[in-house]
Amino acid sequence: MSEKYYREPDSKLTLKEISNQIRKYWDENNIFNKVNDRTRFDKEFIFLEGPPTANG
């Protein structure tokens, strides 16, 4: 079995709570700016959001 690169979410959390945790992690770790800094000299940048959201 291949190694997992993520931890399983707490199944007791709601989708809103999971989304808030992800947003908090991105904010605390400055992820958006790190992605922009890493790719700012690339010719094209495509951002693919994770799995589809509950509302489609």
C-alpha positions as CSV (number, residue, x, y, z in Angstrom):
1,M,0.0,0.0,0.0
2,S,1.3,3.4,-0.9
3,E,2.2,6.0,1.7
4,K,-0.5,8.6,2.5
5,Y,0.5,12.3,2.1
6,Y,-2.4,13.5,4.2
7,R,-4.1,12.7,7.4
8,E,-7.7,11.4,7.5
9,P,-10.1,14.2,8.6
10,D,-12.0,13.8,11.8
11,S,-15.2,12.2,10.7
12,K,-17.1,14.1,13.4
13,L,-16.3,17.5,11.8
14,T,-18.8,19.1,9.4
15,L,-17.7,20.2,6.0
16,K,-17.7,23.8,7.2
17,E,-15.4,23.0,10.1
18,I,-13.0,21.1,7.8
19,S,-13.1,24.0,5.3
20,N,-12.4,26.5,8.1
21,Q,-9.4,24.4,9.3
22,I,-7.9,24.3,5.8
23,R,-8.4,28.1,5.4
24,K,-6.8,28.7,8.8
25,Y,-3.8,26.5,7.8
26,W,-3.4,28.4,4.5
27,D,-3.6,31.7,6.3
28,E,-1.2,30.7,9.1
29,N,1.4,29.3,6.7
30,N,1.1,32.0,4.0
31,I,0.4,29.3,1.4
32,F,-1.3,31.5,-1.2
33,N,1.7,33.9,-1.3
34,K,4.2,31.0,-1.4
35,V,2.4,29.6,-4.4
36,N,2.5,33.0,-6.1
37,D,6.2,33.5,-5.3
38,R,7.1,30.1,-6.7
39,T,5.3,30.6,-9.9
40,R,5.4,34.3,-10.6
41,F,7.9,34.0,-13.4
42,D,6.2,31.1,-15.1
43,K,4.3,31.8,-18.3
44,E,1.0,30.3,-17.2
45,F,-0.5,29.5,-13.8
46,I,-3.4,27.2,-13.2
47,F,-4.8,26.7,-9.7
48,L,-6.9,23.5,-9.3
49,E,-9.0,23.5,-6.2
50,G,-9.2,20.3,-4.2
51,P,-12.2,17.8,-4.4
52,P,-15.5,19.3,-5.5
53,T,-17.3,21.2,-2.8
54,A,-20.5,20.0,-1.3
55,N,-22.5,22.5,-3.4
56,G,-21.0,21.4,-6.7
